[in-house]
Amino acid sequence: MAHLFLVKDIAFQAGLSTATVDRVLNGRPGVRRQTEMRVKAAIAELEKQQAGAMGSGRMLAIDIVMETRQRFSDAVRAAFEAEMATFLPGVFRCRFHFAEVMKPAELVQLLDRIRLRGTHGIVLKAPDVAEVAAAVARADAAGIPVVTLVTDLPNSARIAYAGADNRAAGETSAYLIGEFLGAGGGKVLVTLSSGRFRGEEEREIGFRRVIRARYPEIGITEISEGHGTDAATGTLAAAALAADPTINAVYSIGGGNRAVLAAFDAAKRPVRVFVAHDLDADNRALLAARRIGFVLHHDLRTDARSAFRAIMSRATALPRAVTPSLSSVEIVTPYNMPAAD
C-alpha cells in the first residue's frame, strides 16, 4: 500500500495502533477487511490534507473533534475544508475526529492523545462535563488553544466560542411555532440529542422562556438521549406520541427528523408546524418536500473562519486576541433555501 506518511501519522488518523497499521501496510495476515479499509481511508485523508496545505507561509495543523451525528459532521467537514483555502499565507491543515456517540472517557482520551502528539489547536464540539473541561485545561496548559464549536464550554479554558446564539435560536423557534399555532394552541414535541450539550440546553431554555411568556396555551413534551440517530430518536418519538394525543408540533433541537416524521406517519397524526436546525442534506430534502416548515440555519463557514482566526491569533502571537462574533441565525423556508455548496 503505497504512501508517503509516517506509520504513527496514519495510526493516529485511523485511530489504530502503529502495530496494526504496520501489519496492514506490509500485507501481513490476520487483519480484518474493516481494519484495512480504515487504514486506506486514513491515507486518503492525509493525502487530501497534504494537497490542501500546499502553498506559502506557515502551516498550522489543527484537530477538529466532534461528537455529533454524521449528517452534521459532513456539513462541518465541508465548511472547514472550504475555508482552509482562504487563509493563505497562513495555511491550515485539518485532522478530523468524528463520532456519533462518545463516552466522556473516550473523548477525554482522544483529547489527551492529541495533546501528547502535538497540534496547533483544537476545535471542539463536546458535552459540557467536568472531565472534558479538565482535558481542555490540560491542553491549554500545554500551549494548545481550544475553540468550542456550536456548543460552548464556558467554564473551561477554551479561548473562544464559534457558533450561533443558541438561546436566541430557541426563542426564534418559539415565536415561529407560537404564531403558527395561534390561539388554538397545542403541544410541541421538543427533541434533544442529549442533555449533556450546553448548546442544546440553551436552545431549550430560550424556547421555553418565550412559550411561557407569550404562548401559555401551548404545552411542551421533551424527549432526549436519542443522540440524533434515527433508530433511538424514532423510538422515543413514537412513545411520546402514544402517551399524548395532543402533540401537534415539533421543535427538533437534536436531529433525527426523518424518524420523528415517520413516528407521526405511523401514528396517523398530522404535524401542524415543524422547526428544525441546520441545512444538512436530510433537512434540505425534507424542506424541499414540505415535510418540515422552517430550518434555523447559521453559516458553518463563518464558524470555521472564526475558529481559524482565533487559533491563528494565538499561534502567531498577535498583540490582541481575536474574539469571534456570534454567527447570525437565518430562518430558511422552502422558498429561500440557499444552494448547497
Summary of the structure (lengths in Angstrom):
residues: 341
radius of gyration: 21.5
end to end distance: 32.8
largest distance: 69.8
contacts: 1171
relative contact order: 0.11
helix: 47%
strand: 18%
